């Protein structure tokens, strides 16, 4: 009777339905699912955990020490810039002074053209101090007296000493006083010895 009942249940489909209902449901966990391809079991845990920097302290400045280094670098940069500016100003000043000297030299040269009173075959020598050394210029007797009286002067130009009128010497003096090698003030005639050297000249 049980078999016939079973058969009846099978035929009616009830037994099959019962078996399906008794089959245990699939587990909800991830054990029955195969691992996904490309996955890495080592990447478990919280998402984004491995994207964090390994050592945050490496990206941070080392406090006051790095600030001191920055300040020192700035100080060196400012000092270097200041020195460069000073060198540039000195070079510009030297270049300007050289330009002015060339202009003064050219003016004096143009002023002296055709007006130099030096003579050849003269018998007298007039000594004088110029540039910290004893210099001399060859003159005749009349020129020697005129130089001592302040009527004539001596100009230094390109290493030569040129006898000129007092008026011309004053013009040269106005351009560059350093080019006037000898110009006696009138009324203060310096006595000249037999050797052509003024008595008041300090050797």
C-alpha positions in Angstrom: 0.0 0.0 0.0 2.9 2.3 0.7 4.4 1.5 -2.7 1.2 2.2 -4.4 1.0 5.4 -2.5 4.5 6.3 -3.5 3.8 5.4 -7.0 0.8 7.5 -6.9 2.8 10.4 -5.5 5.4 10.0 -8.2 2.9 9.9 -10.9 1.2 12.9 -9.6 4.6 14.8 -9.3 4.2 15.5 -5.7 7.2 13.4 -4.7 9.5 15.3 -7.1 8.2 18.5 -5.7 8.9 17.4 -2.2 12.5 16.3 -3.1 13.2 19.7 -4.6 11.8 21.4 -1.5 14.0 19.2 0.7 17.2 20.1 -1.3 19.3 22.4 0.9 19.5 26.0 -0.4 22.7 27.2 -1.9 25.0 28.8 0.7 25.0 32.5 0.8 28.7 32.8 1.4 31.5 33.0 -1.2 32.8 29.4 -0.6 30.8 27.7 -3.4 31.8 30.3 -6.0 35.1 29.8 -7.7 37.7 32.6 -7.4 37.3 35.3 -10.0 40.1 35.3 -12.6 42.6 38.2 -12.1 41.7 38.6 -8.5 44.4 38.7 -5.9 43.6 37.1 -2.5 46.2 39.3 -0.9 44.0 42.4 -1.6 41.6 41.6 1.1 40.7 43.9 3.9 39.4 47.4 3.6 39.2 49.0 0.2 41.9 51.5 -0.6 44.1 50.2 2.2 47.1 49.6 -0.1 46.9 53.0 -1.8 47.9 54.9 1.3 51.5 56.3 1.3 54.0 54.0 3.1 55.5 56.8 5.2 53.8 60.1 5.4 56.7 61.6 7.3 58.9 61.4 4.2 56.7 64.0 2.5 56.8 66.4 5.4 59.5 69.1 5.8 61.9 68.4 8.6 60.6 71.3 10.6 62.9 74.2 11.5 66.0 72.7 9.9 64.6 72.9 6.4 63.4 76.4 7.0 66.9 77.4 8.1 68.3 75.9 4.9 65.8 77.9 2.9 66.7 81.1 4.7 70.4 80.5 4.2 69.9 79.9 0.5 68.0 83.1 0.2 70.7 85.0 2.1 73.4 83.6 -0.2 71.3 84.5 -3.3 70.8 88.1 -2.0 74.5 88.4 -1.2 75.5 87.1 -4.7 73.0 89.5 -6.4 74.3 92.4 -4.3 78.0 91.6 -5.2 77.0 91.3 -8.8 75.3 94.7 -8.8 78.3 96.3 -7.1 80.7 94.8 -9.6 78.5 96.0 -12.4 78.4 99.6 -10.9 82.2 99.5 -10.5 82.7 98.4 -14.1 80.3 101.0 -15.4 82.1 103.7 -13.3 85.5 102.6 -14.6 84.2 102.6 -18.2 82.7 106.1 -17.7 86.0 107.4 -16.3 88.0 105.9 -19.1 85.6 107.5 -21.6 86.0 110.9 -19.9 89.8 110.6 -19.9 89.8 109.9 -23.6 87.6 112.9 -24.2 89.8 115.2 -22.1 92.9 113.8 -23.8 91.5 114.5 -27.3 90.4 118.0 -26.3 93.9 118.8 -25.0 95.5 117.4 -28.0 93.4 119.5 -30.3 94.1 122.5 -28.1 97.8 122.1 -28.4 98.0 121.6 -32.1 100.4 124.2 -33.6 100.8 126.0 -30.3 103.7 124.1 -28.7 106.8 126.3 -28.1 109.5 123.6 -27.7 112.7 124.3 -29.6 115.5 122.1 -30.8 119.1 122.7 -30.0 118.5 124.6 -26.7 121.1 124.9 -24.0 119.0 125.1 -20.8 117.2 122.5 -18.8 114.3 123.4 -16.5 113.8 120.7 -13.8 110.5 120.4 -11.9 108.6 117.8 -9.8 105.7 116.0 -11.4 104.0 112.8 -10.5 106.3 112.3 -7.5 109.5 112.4 -9.6 112.0 115.0 -10.9 111.2 115.8 -14.5 112.9 118.2 -17.0 112.2 120.1 -20.2 114.8 121.7 -22.6 114.4 125.4 -23.1 116.4 128.4 -24.1 117.3 131.3 -21.8 114.3 133.4 -22.6 111.9 130.5 -22.1 113.6 129.6 -18.8 113.0 133.1 -17.5 109.4 133.1 -18.7 108.7 129.8 -17.1 110.1 131.0 -13.8 108.0 134.2 -14.1 104.8 132.3 -14.7 104.5 133.6 -18.3 104.9 130.1 -19.8 103.8 126.7 -18.5 104.7 123.1 -19.2 102.0 120.5 -20.2 102.4 116.8 -20.1 100.9 115.0 -23.1 101.6 111.4 -24.0 104.7 111.3 -22.0 106.2 114.5 -23.5 106.6 117.8 -21.7 105.5 120.8 -23.9 106.2 124.4 -23.3 103.1 126.6 -23.8 101.8 130.0 -23.1 100.2 130.7 -19.7 96.9 131.3 -21.4 97.0 127.9 -23.0 98.1 126.2 -19.8 95.1 127.7 -18.0 92.8 126.3 -20.7 94.4 122.8 -20.3 94.1 123.2 -16.5 90.3 123.8 -16.9 90.0 120.5 -18.9 92.3 118.4 -16.7 94.4 119.9 -14.0 96.6 116.7 -13.8 98.0 117.4 -17.3 99.6 120.7 -16.1 103.1 119.7 -15.2 104.5 123.2 -14.3 102.8 126.6 -14.0 104.5 129.1 -11.7 102.2 131.7 -10.1 103.2 135.2 -11.2 105.1 137.2 -8.6 106.6 134.0 -7.0 109.6 133.6 -9.3 111.7 130.7 -8.2 115.4 131.1 -8.2 117.2 128.7 -10.6 120.7 127.6 -9.9 123.5 127.1 -12.3 122.4 123.5 -12.8 118.9 124.6 -13.9 117.2 123.4 -10.8 115.1 125.7 -8.7 116.5 126.3 -5.3 113.3 125.4 -3.6 112.9 122.1 -5.4 112.9 119.2 -3.0 114.9 116.2 -4.3 
